[in-house]
Amino acid sequence: MDGLREKYNAVYQEVLDGLDPATGWISHIDCDSLLWNGLACSLGFPVNIELAEYEPGLMGRRPREPHGQCFTEENGDVGSKSSMSRDSATGYLSCLWGRKDLLAMQRFATRSENNDWFIGIPKDRFFETNLYFNLAGLLGRMIYVASSGADDRYYRRTGYLYPPVEKDFERNIQTQGILLQDGVDAAYNLTTAINKEMLDRLKENAAAYPDDFLFSAALGRFTGDQSRALDLLLSDTLVCPSYARGERPDVYCKIIWIQAAKIVLDHLDD
């Protein structure tokens, strides 16, 4: 465990040293910037996540400056086929939960509620730009916990569905969602919230990508066996996940490594 902790501290410092000194962001360009920087924020990196809040509760895939939205009504695709996505929202919610930022949660929730749960445009890309079903319930529970029960929104009782997925980035977002759901629901119910469907997805993702340290660590969190994840994390050869791509894939890879290492270290500390 000492070897993993030492490596964790070294990799964490490498990422910290490479952040933009003015904003704490890894990238201001990528249209998945909010996802990656939200995950970095959830791990304690000093990301000024508010730079991606264009209006109260209205998030973009990347900061307003210098490039603006990745999709606009006037120009359409200027970097992405939608201005916001559930993937980006998963990173953003991870950040807010890590910080227990109730005010930001409430802004995001209220705007989403008032717009029929659409968090971006175009609306015909429903499965990207609409927050309902899984993430709305998650957000409601986040608000309930962060407000100590004072802000009780009806959709906190909404459940979740995790059907099988195939693409590499879908498996990452699914794993991120399950980890976040479990963390929030454990605080919400004072018990672990993972169910058989979620565990099946974690098993499938780890089997499909046996060299992925996050998928192995996420599965080990619930099976109690972190031996595979530990071997991968301590390997001299860093095999980066294929979904860690964009302007700064090397840093995104390290973010995933840090997240996986933290899961294992937390497990070994218990």
C-alpha positions as CSV (number, residue, x, y, z in Angstrom):
1,M,0.0,0.0,0.0
2,D,2.9,2.4,0.7
3,G,4.1,1.9,-2.9
4,L,0.7,2.9,-4.3
5,R,0.4,5.8,-1.9
6,E,3.8,7.1,-2.9
7,K,3.0,6.8,-6.6
8,Y,-0.4,8.4,-6.1
9,N,1.2,11.5,-4.5
10,A,3.7,11.7,-7.4
11,V,1.1,11.4,-10.1
12,Y,-1.2,13.8,-8.3
13,Q,1.6,16.4,-8.2
14,E,2.3,15.9,-11.9
15,V,-1.3,16.8,-12.8
16,L,-1.4,19.7,-10.3
17,D,1.7,21.2,-11.8
18,G,0.2,21.0,-15.3
19,L,-3.1,22.8,-14.6
20,D,-3.7,26.3,-15.9
21,P,-2.4,28.5,-13.1
22,A,-5.2,31.1,-13.5
23,T,-8.2,28.7,-13.7
24,G,-7.1,25.3,-12.6
25,W,-8.4,23.8,-15.9
26,I,-6.7,21.0,-17.8
27,S,-8.1,22.2,-21.1
28,H,-10.3,25.1,-22.2
29,I,-10.7,23.7,-25.7
30,D,-12.1,20.2,-25.6
31,C,-15.8,19.7,-25.9
32,D,-15.5,17.1,-23.1
33,S,-13.6,19.6,-20.9
34,L,-16.4,19.7,-18.3
35,L,-16.4,16.0,-17.9
36,W,-12.6,15.7,-17.4
37,N,-12.3,18.9,-15.3
38,G,-15.3,17.9,-13.2
39,L,-13.7,14.6,-12.4
40,A,-10.5,16.4,-11.6
41,C,-12.4,18.7,-9.3
42,S,-14.0,15.8,-7.6
43,L,-10.5,14.5,-6.8
44,G,-9.6,17.8,-5.1
45,F,-7.9,19.6,-7.9
46,P,-8.5,23.4,-7.8
47,V,-10.6,23.7,-10.9
48,N,-12.7,26.8,-11.2
49,I,-15.7,24.9,-12.5
50,E,-17.9,28.0,-12.5
51,L,-16.2,29.1,-15.7
52,A,-18.5,26.7,-17.6
53,E,-21.6,28.2,-16.1
54,Y,-22.8,30.5,-18.9
55,E,-25.9,31.6,-17.0
56,P,-27.2,30.6,-13.6
57,G,-27.6,26.8,-13.8
58,L,-26.8,26.7,-17.6
59,M,-23.6,24.7,-18.2
60,G,-21.5,24.3,-21.3
61,R,-19.1,21.6,-22.3
62,R,-16.2,24.0,-21.9
63,P,-15.6,27.4,-20.3
64,R,-17.2,30.5,-21.8
65,E,-13.8,31.9,-22.7
66,P,-12.1,31.8,-25.0
67,H,-14.1,29.5,-27.3
68,G,-17.7,29.5,-26.1
69,Q,-20.3,26.9,-26.6
70,C,-19.6,23.8,-28.7
71,F,-23.0,24.0,-30.3
72,T,-25.1,27.1,-31.0
73,E,-28.5,27.7,-32.6
74,E,-26.9,30.0,-35.1
75,N,-23.9,27.9,-36.2
76,G,-24.8,24.4,-35.2
77,D,-21.8,22.1,-34.6
78,V,-18.8,24.2,-33.6
79,G,-17.1,21.4,-31.8
80,S,-19.9,19.0,-30.9
81,K,-23.4,18.0,-31.9
82,S,-24.8,19.4,-28.7
83,S,-24.1,22.2,-26.3
84,M,-24.2,20.0,-23.2
85,S,-24.5,16.2,-22.5
86,R,-25.2,13.7,-19.8
87,D,-21.6,12.8,-20.0
88,S,-20.5,16.3,-19.2
89,A,-23.2,16.5,-16.5
90,T,-21.8,13.4,-14.8
91,G,-18.4,15.1,-14.5
92,Y,-20.1,18.3,-13.3
93,L,-22.2,16.5,-10.7
94,S,-19.1,14.6,-9.5
95,C,-17.4,18.0,-8.8
96,L,-20.4,19.4,-7.0
97,W,-20.8,16.3,-4.8
98,G,-17.1,16.4,-4.0
99,R,-17.4,20.0,-2.9
100,K,-20.9,19.6,-1.4
101,D,-21.7,22.8,-3.3
102,L,-25.4,23.1,-2.5
103,L,-26.0,26.4,-4.2
104,A,-24.6,25.2,-7.5
105,M,-26.6,22.0,-7.3
106,Q,-29.7,24.1,-6.7
107,R,-29.0,26.4,-9.6
108,F,-28.4,23.4,-12.0
109,A,-31.5,21.6,-10.7
110,T,-33.9,24.6,-10.9
111,R,-32.9,25.5,-14.4
112,S,-33.2,21.9,-15.5
113,E,-36.6,21.6,-13.9
114,N,-37.8,24.8,-15.6
115,N,-36.7,23.6,-19.0
116,D,-38.3,20.1,-18.9
117,W,-34.9,18.6,-17.9
118,F,-33.2,19.8,-21.0
119,I,-29.7,20.9,-20.1
120,G,-28.6,21.8,-23.6
121,I,-29.5,22.0,-27.3
122,P,-30.6,20.7,-29.7
123,K,-33.6,19.0,-28.1
124,D,-33.9,16.4,-30.8
125,R,-30.7,14.8,-29.3
126,F,-32.7,13.9,-26.3
127,F,-30.4,11.2,-24.9
128,E,-27.6,13.8,-24.8
129,T,-29.3,17.0,-23.7
130,N,-32.0,15.8,-21.3
131,L,-31.1,15.0,-17.7
132,Y,-33.9,12.7,-16.8
133,F,-33.9,9.8,-15.6
134,N,-30.8,8.6,-13.7
135,L,-29.1,11.9,-13.2
136,A,-32.3,13.8,-12.1
137,G,-32.8,11.4,-9.2
138,L,-29.2,11.6,-8.3
139,L,-29.3,15.4,-8.3
140,G,-32.4,15.4,-6.1
141,R,-30.6,13.1,-3.6
142,M,-27.5,15.2,-3.7
143,I,-29.5,18.3,-2.8
144,Y,-31.4,16.5,-0.1
145,V,-28.2,15.3,1.6
146,A,-26.3,18.6,1.1
147,S,-29.2,20.6,2.6
148,S,-29.6,18.1,5.5
149,G,-33.1,17.4,4.3
150,A,-34.2,21.0,4.1
151,D,-34.5,21.0,0.2
152,D,-36.7,18.0,-0.6
153,R,-37.4,17.8,-4.3
154,Y,-39.9,15.1,-5.6
155,Y,-37.5,13.6,-8.1
156,R,-35.0,12.4,-5.4
157,R,-37.2,9.3,-5.3
158,T,-36.5,8.6,-9.0
159,G,-34.6,5.4,-9.5
160,Y,-32.0,4.4,-12.1
161,L,-31.5,2.1,-15.0
162,Y,-28.2,0.8,-16.3
163,P,-28.6,-1.2,-19.5
164,P,-25.6,-2.8,-21.1
165,V,-23.4,-0.5,-23.3
166,E,-20.6,-1.3,-25.7
167,K,-18.5,1.8,-26.6
168,D,-15.5,2.6,-24.5
169,F,-16.7,6.1,-23.5
170,E,-20.1,4.8,-22.6
171,R,-18.5,2.2,-20.3
172,N,-16.5,5.0,-18.6
173,I,-19.6,7.2,-18.1
174,Q,-21.6,4.3,-16.9
175,T,-18.9,3.4,-14.4
176,Q,-18.6,7.0,-13.3
177,G,-22.3,7.2,-12.8
178,I,-22.5,4.0,-10.7
179,L,-19.6,5.2,-8.5
180,L,-21.3,8.5,-8.0
181,Q,-24.7,7.0,-7.4
182,D,-23.3,4.7,-4.8
183,G,-21.4,7.5,-3.0
184,V,-24.5,9.8,-2.9
185,D,-27.0,7.0,-2.0
186,A,-24.7,5.7,0.7
187,A,-24.9,9.2,2.3
188,Y,-28.6,9.4,1.5
189,N,-29.5,6.0,2.9
190,L,-26.5,5.4,5.2
191,T,-25.9,2.2,3.3
192,T,-24.4,1.1,0.0
193,A,-26.9,1.5,-2.9
194,I,-25.4,-0.7,-5.6
195,N,-27.8,-3.4,-6.9
196,K,-27.4,-6.5,-9.1
197,E,-27.9,-4.6,-12.3
198,M,-25.1,-2.1,-11.5
199,L,-22.8,-4.8,-10.3
200,D,-23.4,-6.7,-13.6
201,R,-22.4,-3.7,-15.6
202,L,-19.2,-3.2,-13.6
203,K,-18.4,-6.9,-14.2
204,E,-19.0,-6.5,-17.9
205,N,-16.9,-3.4,-18.2
206,A,-14.0,-4.9,-16.3
207,A,-14.2,-8.1,-18.5
208,A,-14.4,-6.1,-21.7
209,Y,-11.3,-4.0,-20.8
210,P,-9.2,-6.1,-18.4
211,D,-6.3,-3.6,-18.5
212,D,-8.5,-0.7,-17.4
213,F,-7.5,0.3,-13.9
214,L,-10.7,2.2,-13.2
215,F,-13.0,-0.6,-14.3
216,S,-11.0,-3.0,-12.1
217,A,-11.0,-0.7,-9.1
218,A,-14.7,0.1,-9.4
219,L,-15.5,-3.6,-9.5
220,G,-13.2,-4.4,-6.6
221,R,-14.8,-1.7,-4.5
222,F,-17.9,-3.9,-4.4
223,T,-16.4,-7.4,-4.6
224,G,-13.7,-6.7,-2.1
225,D,-10.9,-8.0,-4.4
226,Q,-8.6,-5.2,-5.5
227,S,-5.7,-7.4,-6.5
228,R,-6.1,-6.9,-10.3
229,A,-6.5,-3.1,-9.9
230,L,-3.5,-3.0,-7.6
231,D,-1.3,-4.8,-10.2
232,L,-2.4,-2.5,-13.0
233,L,-1.9,0.7,-10.9
234,L,1.6,-0.4,-9.9
235,S,2.7,-1.5,-13.3
236,D,5.7,0.2,-14.8
237,T,3.8,0.4,-18.1
238,L,0.9,2.8,-18.0
239,V,-1.8,1.5,-20.4
240,C,-4.1,4.5,-20.9
241,P,-7.8,3.9,-21.4
242,S,-8.9,4.5,-25.0
243,Y,-11.6,6.9,-23.9
244,A,-9.0,9.2,-22.4
245,R,-8.8,11.2,-25.6
246,G,-8.9,14.9,-26.6
247,E,-6.5,17.8,-26.3
248,R,-4.7,16.4,-23.2
249,P,-5.1,12.6,-23.3
250,D,-2.0,12.1,-21.1
251,V,-3.5,14.2,-18.3
252,Y,-7.0,12.6,-18.7
253,C,-5.3,9.2,-18.4
254,K,-3.7,10.4,-15.1
255,I,-7.0,11.6,-13.8
256,I,-8.5,8.1,-14.3
257,W,-5.4,6.6,-12.7
258,I,-5.7,8.9,-9.7
259,Q,-9.4,8.1,-9.3
260,A,-8.7,4.3,-9.5
261,A,-5.8,4.6,-7.1
262,K,-8.0,6.5,-4.6
263,I,-10.7,3.9,-4.7
264,V,-8.1,1.2,-4.0
265,L,-6.4,3.2,-1.2
266,D,-9.7,4.0,0.4
267,H,-10.6,0.3,0.3
268,L,-7.2,-0.7,1.8
269,D,-7.6,1.9,4.5
270,D,-11.0,0.6,5.7
